[in-house]
Amino acid sequence: MPSETEICNLALSHIGNLTINTFSDPSQEARKCKIYYPLARDYVLHDHDWGFAERRESLALLANFDFPGYDYAYQYPADCIKARRIHTLSPFPVDYAVVAAPGLSDRLVVTNQADAILVYTAKLTDPNIFDPSFVVALSYKLAADLAQPLTKNLKLQEAMLGMYTVFLSRAKTVNSNEAEKTENRAQSNSFLLARS
């Protein structure tokens, strides 16, 4: 898998700019990549429920913390970019909300589920974990973010956003197909275990 610098260079090549060796290069491209890369990465991670970024965590209960309409308040995981759902064996989803903690500078997960386990998208920083289709989509999102500050070309920025939309759609399809195969295999295994 490509490195952060290689992903940045792919993005820079989309908009016709010079490549970089590291984020600490003394170039405008390196300075802008250092600023925009983590933002673009987190944005694309948030934009879809990527299988490779899914995590499950038993949430830490906040004792003596009341939130109207919910029985339990839990600490929001530090590496969570997007809460997806509360894990349950029931076919019905569990109601929850992500809220600002009154008097605290953090977010909470509130729900009526005791011992809640949150399924969420984790903030991944290691590009070795990224799916190849995610990398291409990320490169176009980053190119769109870099186009205006580096080229001052609004049409180029719009074109890169269009390419991001196209490649994000393709990446979502690949990701969904992988998730579907995993889900079908798990259902088959459950069926076989039930018959034995």
Salt bridges, closest charged atoms under 4 A:
ASP42 OD1 - ARG41 NE 2.99
ASP42 OD2 - LYS123 NZ 3.35
ASP49 OD1 - LYS82 NZ 2.74
ASP49 OD1 - ARG84 NE 3.57
GLU54 OE2 - ARG56 NH2 3.19
GLU54 OE1 - ARG84 NH1 3.04
ASP145 OD1 - LYS141 NZ 2.66
